[in-house]
Amino acid sequence: MLVLAIDTSGTGCSAAVYDGRAEEVLARAGAEIGRGHAERLMDFVDEALIAADRQLADIERIAVTIGPGSFTGIRVGVAAARGLALALGKPAVGVTTLQVIAESARLKEPGRPVLAVIDAKRDEVYVQSFDARGWAEGAPEILSAGEAHERFSGFSGIVSGSGAHLVTANAAGGKPDEIDIGVVGRLGGVADPAAAKPKPLYLRGPDAKPQAGFAVTRA
């Protein structure tokens, strides 16, 4: 399965063509742009397709990060994924940034559970735990740093993400989260389109809604 992966959840803007059968990224394009995702995204999509020697019509699925992250960036990415899916008649799936952080850590250290923690500022963190297979254990949450520390300071697996140091002193953190666009493609290729429809994941503010777990189909 050829997956077009899109990420606009932070200051970066990127796209990649991921081959699910070979489990490899064929090409990627993007940059740290800060703002202006709407103006740059399709250029990066075109660059990735050209570098992969593929046409947009070859794409079988679109995967997009849905947050938590930049309010504006997420809306841009989700709208683009939906538009491309409609034009191509192919499914689009949403992948959370917490999933990507957890899967990136799990790939580096297989066989261990992962706690993904994003620094949400205001002395708060976005957090979600995943088992050793990569399955979500509960829904994404926003917690105060103190509450997260109290609940997860004894977590026995990997604690990963920009807010990791706020949960446990034994974890690295403090640096901006790097969303691996290849992992977005990997997760998007195994997601269940019926259960992972792309819609923004907001855990803070008037648009915040309770979120169910995000289904991923694994062998």
KOLNU-582442 format. One record per residue: x, y, z of N, C-alpha, C, O in turn. Coordinates in steps of 0.001 Angstrom, whole numbers, padded with zeros to 6 digits, always signed. Layout:
# KOLNU-582442
XYZXYZXYZXYZ ...
END
This chain:
# KOLNU-582442
+000830-001195+000000+000000+000000+000000+000868+001251+000000+001768+001387+000829 +000600+002160-000925+001305+003425-000959+000527+004460-000146-000645+004729-000411 +001195+005026+000835+000574+005987+001736+001225+007348+001542+002451+007464+001537 +000404+008369+001384+000899+009733+001410+000734+010232+002837-000389+010364+003324 +001840+010508+003506+001819+010961+004894+002008+012465+004956+002832+013028+004235 +001235+013115+005826+001264+014573+005964+001379+014935+007433+000697+014357+008280 +002244+015896+007731+002336+016418+009097+002428+017933+009090+003338+018513+008498 +001478+018562+009752+001494+020018+009928+001168+020358+011377+000644+021434+011664 +001477+019443+012287+001028+019573+013674+001867+020521+014519+001466+020884+015624 +003027+020924+014009+003905+021803+014776+004503+022877+013892+003866+023353+012952 +005729+023255+014201+006394+024275+013397+006911+023729+012071+007224+024495+011160 +007001+022413+011964+007429+021791+010720+006253+021521+009799+005102+021481+010234 +006552+021338+008532+005555+020983+007521+006212+019939+006637+007256+020208+006043 +005628+018763+006535+006300+017707+005779+005316+016732+005151+004162+016616+005562 +005818+016042+004145+005049+015019+003443+006002+013897+003062+007203+014114+002898 +005459+012706+002924+006278+011563+002527+005420+010548+001791+004207+010470+001986 +006075+009781+000948+005434+008637+000305+005996+007394+000978+007201+007144+000937 +005114+006617+001597+005518+005428+002363+004971+004175+001686+003784+004093+001371 +005847+003209+001470+005461+001920+000883+005213+000936+002006+006154+000447+002632 +003950+000645+002262+003606-000258+003352+004019-001690+003105+004276-002433+004053 +004086-002086+001871+004496-003467+001572+005979-003661+001866+006374-004666+002457 +006777-002720+001461+008219-002798+001717+008591-002237+003088+009717-002411+003552 +007632-001561+003735+007851-000916+005030+009030+000051+004976+009958-000017+005782 +008961+000953+003999+010021+001941+003860+009480+003241+003271+008485+003256+002546 +010165+004324+003606+009837+005621+003040+010505+005731+001669+011722+005584+001558 +009719+005985+000637+010277+006130-000701+010870+007518-000898+011882+007681-001580 +010234+008510-000299+010744+009886-000393+010020+010743+000621+008888+010459+001013 +010699+011801+001038+010086+012760+001961+010538+014163+001599+011588+014354+000985 +009732+015141+001986+010060+016542+001736+009437+017379+002838+008384+017034+003374 +010091+018476+003172+009544+019332+004216+010591+020255+004785+011754+020234+004381 +010154+021074+005742+011056+022033+006371+010408+022578+007627+009194+022489+007812 +011251+023151+008494+010752+023893+009642+010365+025279+009132+011224+026064+008732 +009080+025570+009151+008628+026830+008552+007979+027770+009561+007779+028948+009265 +007653+027272+010735+007008+028110+011733+005547+028342+011418+004667+027804+012090 +005284+029143+010395+003923+029429+009953+003816+029236+008449+004810+028981+007769 +002600+029362+007942+002400+029274+006498+002242+027865+005975+002591+027591+004827 +001715+026948+006809+001542+025553+006372+000638+025448+005146+000901+024653+004244 -000414+026240+005114-001362+026155+003997-000696+026503+002670-001023+025927+001632 +000237+027446+002711+000904+027878+001487+001982+026906+001020+002297+026859-000169 +002547+026135+001936+003710+025296+001593+003396+023804+001456+004130+023081+000782 +002331+023342+002079+002108+021894+002172+002069+021209+000818+002761+020210+000623 +001287+021711-000120+001138+021010-001394+002435+021012-002201+002672+020103-002997 +003271+022025-002000+004591+022004-002642+005409+020826-002126+006086+020151-002902 +005348+020575-000818+006087+019449-000244+005498+018113-000696+006231+017147-000906 +004179+018062-000844+003542+016848-001370+004066+016567-002770+004441+015437-003080 +004093+017588-003612+004589+017417-004984+006060+016984-004984+006448+016106-005755 +006875+017593-004125+008292+017237-004054+008475+015773-003669+009308+015074-004246 +007696+015311-002691+007813+013921-002244+007392+012954-003343+008036+011924-003546 +006315+013280-004053+005848+012412-005140+006873+012340-006265+007149+011262-006792 +007434+013485-006630+008434+013507-007706+009673+012706-007308+010209+011938-008108 +010124+012894-006062+011312+012174-005595+011071+010677-005524+011995+009887-005717 +009824+010278-005247+009486+008853-005168+009157+008268-006540+008952+007061-006672 +009107+009127-007558+008741+008710-008910+007348+008084-008923+007120+007028-009512 +006439+008765-008260+005051+008318-008187+004130+009462-008559+004503+010633-008478 +002913+009105-008970+001881+010081-009263+000879+010110-008110+000753+009147-007353 +000185+011210-007993-000830+011291-006944-001868+010177-007096-002392+009664-006108 -002155+009815-008339-003131+008756-008600-002664+007390-008083-003479+006485-007900 -001347+007239-007847-000824+005969-007338-001092+005795-005839-001039+004678-005325 -001372+006878-005154-001555+006826-003701-002827+006057-003342-003885+006278-003931 -002710+005158-002375-003843+004331-001969-004463+004757-000642-005568+004334-000301 -003745+005598+000105-004264+006076+001386-003523+007339+001784-002343+007502+001474 -004223+008232+002470-003595+009441+003007-003613+009343+004523-004640+009018+005117 -002481+009624+005144-002379+009634+006604-001962+011027+007047-001067+011626+006451 -002601+011546+008087-002312+012903+008533-002287+012958+010057-003079+012291+010722 -001376+013753+010605-001351+013955+012048-002510+014865+012435-002780+015864+011768 -003192+014504+013525-004409+015225+013929-004256+015909+015282-005225+016462+015801 -003054+015884+015866-002820+016534+017144-002628+015511+018250-002654+014303+018011 -002432+016013+019471-002430+017425+019833-001237+018168+019247-000184+017590+018978 -001439+019474+019059-000387+020293+018475-000925+021655+018101-001820+022176+018766 -000392+022233+017049-000780+023557+016605-002220+023566+016109-002578+022803+015211 -003040+024427+016693-004455+024508+016313-004598+024764+014818-005324+024045+014132 -003914+025778+014313-004029+026140+012898-003410+025079+011997-004000+024695+010987 -002217+024606+012364-001545+023607+011552-002351+022337+011395-002429+021774+010304 -002950+021887+012483-003756+020661+012442-004933+020824+011487-005231+019924+010702 -005594+021964+011555-006737+022210+010674-006310+022196+009205-007033+021683+008351 -005140+022758+008914-004633+022767+007543-004384+021341+007052-004815+020968+005961 -003684+020548+007868-003352+019187+007464-004573+018312+007282-004672+017572+006302 -005505+018390+008219-006715+017570+008136-007548+017966+006912-008063+017101+006203 -007677+019264+006667-008445+019712+005503-007800+019226+004204-008500+018803+003284 -006476+019285+004128-005775+018822+002926-005965+017319+002729-006212+016862+001614 -005849+016556+003812-006012+015100+003709-007420+014736+003256-007602+013861+002411 -008402+015407+003818-009787+015134+003424-010017+015493+001964-010674+014751+001235 -009476+016631+001537-009651+017047+000149-009004+016083-000831-009593+015744-001857 -007789+015639-000515-007096+014682-001378-007837+013341-001419-007957+012722-002476 -008327+012905-000265-009051+011635-000207-010309+011699-001055-010643+010749-001762 -011002+012825-000977-012222+012987-001768-011906+012995-003254-012608+012361-004042 -010855+013708-003644-010488+013802-005053-010031+012460-005619-010318+012129-006769 -009315+011692-004793-008767+010415-005250-009733+009248-005067-009567+008191-005677 -010732+009449-004231-011630+008345-003910-010945+007286-003073-011258+006100-003183 -009996+007717-002225-009237+006799-001376-009428+007193+000095-009773+008338+000384 -009211+006269+001012-009426+006603+002423-008339+007505+002999-007184+007468+002574 -008733+008303+003964-007797+009112+004743-007927+008688+006197-009024+008385+006668 -006806+008667+006905-006813+008271+008313-006049+009294+009137-005120+009940+008653 -006459+009427+010387-005782+010332+011303-004865+009584+012240-005204+008503+012721 -003716+010152+012499-002721+009577+013405-002384+010649+014440-002067+011777+014062 -002443+010336+015713-002137+011355+016718-000627+011533+016863+000154+010618+016602 -000240+012729+017284+001174+012982+017523+001690+012119+018674+002861+011741+018692 +000829+011812+019621+001220+010930+020728+001521+009527+020207+002465+008883+020665 +000723+009052+019251+000997+007756+018626+002357+007748+017951+003123+006794+018087 +002651+008812+017226+003907+008876+016479+005097+008876+017431+006081+008174+017196 +005014+009655+018494+006092+009695+019488+006291+008323+020115+007422+007862+020273 +005182+007671+020472+005272+006352+021103+005842+005308+020146+006700+004515+020532 +005370+005306+018907+005841+004314+017936+007313+004527+017600+008057+003561+017426 +007736+005788+017506+009147+006075+017243+010023+005513+018349+011079+004940+018078 +009590+005674+019599+010347+005147+020735+010318+003624+020745+011322+002978+021043 +009162+003057+020418+009025+001596+020436+009892+000941+019366+010426-000147+019581 +010033+001587+018230+010866+001034+017165+012343+001016+017559+013098+000142+017132 +012746+001991+018379+014130+002048+018840+014397+001030+019944+015494+000480+020039 +013388+000782+020776+013526-000158+021884+012315-001085+021898+011415-000907+022719 +012279-002079+020996+011120-002972+020889+010873-003752+022182+011784-004013+022967 +009614-004109+022363+009260-004969+023487+009024-004258+024800+008899-004903+025841 +008960-002922+024767+008743-002159+025996+007531-001247+025841+007302-000698+024763 +006753-001082+026910+005647-000114+026846+006201+001302+026769+007346+001553+027145 +005381+002218+026282+005820+003602+026099+004780+004559+026665+003577+004375+026477 +005256+005566+027350+004416+006677+027771+004834+007883+026941+005960+008364+027063 +003926+008374+026095+004206+009541+025261+003731+010782+026000+002585+010851+026444 +004622+011766+026129+004305+012979+026884+004745+014208+026081+005927+014364+025776 +003795+015072+025744+004088+016308+025025+003894+017479+025976+002878+017573+026665 +004868+018359+026006+004754+019567+026819+003685+020470+026210+003857+020988+025106 +002574+020656+026938+001465+021481+026451+001569+022926+026930+000661+023726+026702 +002685+023260+027600+002902+024584+028183+001880+024801+029315+001106+023899+029636 +001885+025988+029907+000972+026327+031011+001051+025313+032154+000076+025109+032878 +002216+024680+032310+002420+023660+033327+001488+022473+033137+001015+021880+034107 +001226+022126+031862+000380+020986+031535+001083+020107+030501+001998+020550+029808 +000634+018852+030413+001180+017922+029427+000049+017152+028756-000989+016894+029365 +000263+016791+027495-000580+015819+026814+000081+014465+027035+001296+014337+026886 -000700+013465+027384-000093+012182+027744-000975+011009+027325-002202+011106+027334 -000335+009907+026961-001039+008657+026638-000047+007512+026741+001109+007637+026337 -000504+006410+027281+000365+005238+027415+000021+004192+026356-001122+004077+025913 +001045+003436+025965+000917+002389+024954+001619+001136+025458+002658+001219+026113 +001045-000032+025148+001691-001260+025594+002849-001622+024669+003138-000893+023720 +003509-002738+024942+004709-003126+024199+004417-003442+022732+005334-003463+021910 +003141-003691+022396+002768-003953+020996+002435-002674+020245+002251-002694+019028 +002355-001550+020977+001985-000289+020350+000522+000046+020468+000065+001029+019885 -000234-000759+021219-001654-000503+021400-001864+000560+022478-001216+000534+023524 -002775+001494+022209-003085+002549+023177-003774+001952+024400-004656+001102+024281 -003358+002407+025562-003989+002004+026819-004754+003211+027368-004226+003979+028172 -005977+003364+026932-006755+004527+027320-006634+005635+026299-005877+005531+025335 -007389+006695+026522-007450+007817+025583-006388+008858+025894-005860+008886+027005 -006063+009722+024924-005151+010836+025196-005753+011763+026254-006969+011948+026306 -004899+012340+027088-005362+013232+028146-004494+014475+028215-003352+014482+027756 -005060+015533+028798-004258+016684+029187-004309+016757+030707-005384+016779+031306 -003130+016794+031319-003016+016793+032776-002073+017901+033213-001227+018358+032444 -002234+018327+034465-001227+019223+035017+000064+018429+035154+000037+017207+035301 +001187+019123+035105+002480+018434+035228+002551+017691+036559+003100+016591+036627 +002004+018281+037610+002039+017637+038918+001232+016357+038953+001668+015355+039520 +000046+016390+038342-000791+015187+038319-000145+014096+037478-000171+012925+037855 +000437+014473+036337+001105+013491+035494+002281+012858+036228+002494+011648+036147 +003039+013679+036944+004168+013157+037709+003680+012169+038771+004275+011109+038966 +002608+012525+039444+002075+011652+040494+001589+010331+039934+001789+009282+040547 +000951+010374+038773+000377+009160+038201+001406+008269+037513+001289+007044+037546 +002423+008885+036886+003291+008107+036005+004773+008096+036387+005586+007549+035641 +005137+008669+037501+006569+008732+037850+007179+007344+038007+008390+007180+037863 +006352+006343+038300+006867+004978+038439+006685+004139+037193+006824+002918+037250 +006375+004766+036062+006154+004019+034812+007390+003193+034473+008510+003703+034474 +007174+001912+034184+008308+000988+034023+008855+000899+032605+009861+000230+032371 +008202+001566+031655+008669+001492+030275+009438+002729+029857+010112+003359+030671 +009331+003073+028575+010006+004245+028021+009097+005454+028192+007908+005387+027881 +009643+006544+028678+008906+007806+028742+009540+008724+027700+010717+009072+027799 +008745+009114+026697+009314+009821+025550+008486+011046+025192+007266+011048+025356 +009151+012082+024705+008470+013279+024264+008987+014515+024971+009751+014421+025931 +008565+015676+024489+009074+016942+025016+008713+017179+026474+009359+017982+027148 +007684+016487+026973+007286+016657+028368+007729+015528+029275+007305+015459+030428 +008579+014640+028771+008976+013467+029549+009632+013851+030872+009389+013216+031898 +010460+014888+030845+011179+015284+032059+010249+015857+033125+010630+015956+034291 +009037+016233+032735+008068+016743+033698+007369+015624+034454+006743+015849+035489 +007488+014408+033914+006851+013244+034538+007835+012475+035398+007505+012067+036512 +009033+012276+034892+010036+011533+035640+011409+012166+035433+011761+012561+034322 +012166+012257+036498+013496+012859+036427+014476+011996+035646+015555+012458+035275 +014103+010738+035395+015007+009815+034693+014852+009879+033176+015543+009166+032449 +013940+010738+032696+013686+010796+031257+014210+012092+030668+014245+013133+031325 +014617+011998+029408+015037+013205+028692+013806+013950+028223+012736+013362+028063 +013956+015237+028005+012823+016025+027534+013230+017466+027399+014407+017809+027507 +012256+018300+027166+012534+019719+027069+012778+020214+025663+012675+021415+025413 +013102+019322+024729+013327+019718+023338+012009+019605+022568+011152+018802+022937 +011835+020391+021513+010612+020283+020705+010443+018870+020168+011424+018204+019834 +009213+018418+020087+008941+017080+019570+009227+017024+018072+008804+017900+017318 +009945+015993+017653+010207+015771+016243+009271+014668+015750+009381+013513+016162 +008360+015041+014873+007403+014080+014352+008004+013414+013113+008222+014067+012092 +008267+012122+013213+008873+011370+012112+007799+011091+011067+006889+010298+011308 +007899+011732+009916+006891+011587+008884+006833+010151+008359+005787+009705+007887 +007951+009429+008441+007942+008021+008049+007083+007191+008973+006400+006270+008527 +007107+007506+010257+006276+006786+011225+004807+007138+011024+003934+006299+011248 +004525+008371+010605+003140+008737+010272+002631+007824+009155+001510+007320+009221 +003456+007616+008137+003081+006728+007047+002917+005297+007507+001986+004605+007094 +003822+004855+008361+003762+003477+008882+002468+003241+009651+001775+002249+009423 +002145+004155+010564+000922+004013+011350-000320+004168+010482-001310+003461+010666 -000259+005095+009540-001399+005295+008662-001699+004082+007803-002857+003813+007484 -000662+003350+007429-000853+002179+006593-001533+001021+007290-002132+000168+006635 -001448+000979+008627-002066-000130+009367-003281+000310+010161-003880-000500+010869 -003656+001576+010057-004821+002068+010783-006108+001548+010151-006144+001217+008966 -007143+001483+010947-008467+001077+010480-009196+002337+010000-009543+003181+010825 -009437+002489+008697-010077+003709+008192-011429+004002+008828-011828+005161+008941 -012138+002945+009246-013460+003148+009846-013364+003737+011250-014286+004413+011709 -012246+003480+011932-012105+003921+013323-011138+005078+013489-011032+005634+014582 -010434+005451+012441-009410+006498+012549-009629+007594+011521-008694+008044+010859 -010881+008014+011400-011182+009086+010446-010454+010370+010861-010373+010671+012051 -009930+011118+009906-009144+012306+010263-010009+013465+010753-010746+014071+009976 -009912+013760+012026-010565+014931+012594-009646+015472+013674-009022+014695+014397 -009550+016779+013797-008612+017369+014761-008835+016864+016175-009972+016736+016631 -007744+016579+016860-007788+016147+018248-007430+017338+019128-006262+017710+019246 -008443+017924+019738-008231+019052+020634-008516+018601+022062-009609+018118+022359 -007547+018756+022930-007712+018370+024326-007834+019584+025244-008008+019444+026455 -007743+020756+024666-007831+021986+025446-008718+022988+024698-008697+023042+023468 -009494+023776+025443-010277+024826+024833-011696+024404+024524-012088+023276+024824 -012488+025310+023916-013908+025049+023666-014173+023918+022681-015263+023346+022675 -013179+023588+021842-013375+022506+020875-012972+021141+021426-013092+020129+020734 -012495+021113+022669-012052+019848+023247-013231+018929+023481-014277+019347+023977 -013046+017674+023115-014087+016667+023304-013442+015386+023817-012273+015127+023534 -014202+014570+024579-013650+013281+025000-013270+012457+023783-013997+012429+022791 -012135+011791+023862-011636+011030+022715-011560+009547+023050-011114+009158+024129 -012000+008741+022113-011825+007299+022261-010425+006931+021846-009686+007766+021325 -010046+005662+022077-008739+005206+021629-008704+005188+020103-009746+005135+019449 -007504+005233+019549-007357+005232+018103-006919+003844+017647-005862+003344+018034 -007767+003236+016809-007549+001844+016461-006438+001672+015436-006381+002391+014439 -005575+000731+015687-004519+000361+014746-004564-001136+014571-004596-001880+015551 -004568-001584+013336-004606-003009+013048-003183-003513+012904-002433-003025+012059 -002806-004480+013717-001466-005049+013644-001543-006558+013474-002489-007210+013915 -000513-007091+012820-000472-008542+012628-000175-009214+013954-000095-010440+014021 
END
